[in-house]
Each structure stands twice: as structure tokens, then as C-alpha cells.
Amino acid sequence: MPKGKKQIPLRVSAELYEELMQWAEADFRSVNGQIEYLLTECVKQHKKNGKYIPDEIKK
């Protein structure tokens, strides 16, 4: 697979976008950066144990 960034169209609801925007601001990221971060973490978790979220959420 070629290296580099790929552009993909993504449609989300206005409500989800607002939540992502607030979360991104809190983490000092752009919305795009936040989405990429979340997807990366989800893929790592899936590779680790075949699940998309851990059984226990650490607080």
C-alpha cells in the first residue's frame, strides 16, 4: 500500500460534528486530526484483541 495521506469523503450529522469539534478543541487538535486519531486508536485496539473498544474503560 502506498504511503502518504488519502482523502476520503465523510459525512456526519451536525450533532456528531459538534461533539467532535468540542473534543478536538479540548485535545488541541483539528477535527480532521481528531477523527484520524480516533480511527488510529480504534484500529490499534482491533488489531490487539479483535475488538473495537476495550472490555474495561480506564478512567
PENORGI-V724055 format. One record per residue. N is the residue number from 1. RES is the residue in three letters. OMEGA is omega in degrees with one decimal (none if undefined). Layout:
n=N res=RES omega=OMEGA
n=N res=RES omega=OMEGA
This chain:
n=1 res=MET omega=-179.5
n=2 res=PRO omega=177.6
n=3 res=LYS omega=178.8
n=4 res=GLY omega=-178.7
n=5 res=LYS omega=176.3
n=6 res=LYS omega=175.8
n=7 res=GLN omega=176.6
n=8 res=ILE omega=175.2
n=9 res=PRO omega=179.9
n=10 res=LEU omega=177.5
n=11 res=ARG omega=176.6
n=12 res=VAL omega=178.6
n=13 res=SER omega=177.9
n=14 res=ALA omega=-179.8
n=15 res=GLU omega=178.7
n=16 res=LEU omega=179.0
n=17 res=TYR omega=179.4
n=18 res=GLU omega=177.9
n=19 res=GLU omega=178.8
n=20 res=LEU omega=179.9
n=21 res=MET omega=179.1
n=22 res=GLN omega=179.3
n=23 res=TRP omega=179.2
n=24 res=ALA omega=178.7
n=25 res=GLU omega=179.6
n=26 res=ALA omega=180.0
n=27 res=ASP omega=-179.8
n=28 res=PHE omega=176.9
n=29 res=ARG omega=169.3
n=30 res=SER omega=176.9
n=31 res=VAL omega=178.6
n=32 res=ASN omega=178.4
n=33 res=GLY omega=179.2
n=34 res=GLN omega=178.8
n=35 res=ILE omega=178.8
n=36 res=GLU omega=178.0
n=37 res=TYR omega=-178.3
n=38 res=LEU omega=178.3
n=39 res=LEU omega=178.1
n=40 res=THR omega=179.4
n=41 res=GLU omega=179.4
n=42 res=CYS omega=178.9
n=43 res=VAL omega=176.9
n=44 res=LYS omega=-179.2
n=45 res=GLN omega=179.7
n=46 res=HIS omega=178.3
n=47 res=LYS omega=-176.7
n=48 res=LYS omega=-175.0
n=49 res=ASN omega=177.0
n=50 res=GLY omega=179.9
n=51 res=LYS omega=-180.0
n=52 res=TYR omega=176.1
n=53 res=ILE omega=179.0
n=54 res=PRO omega=177.0
n=55 res=ASP omega=178.9
n=56 res=GLU omega=177.0
n=57 res=ILE omega=-180.0
n=58 res=LYS omega=178.6
n=59 res=LYS omega=none
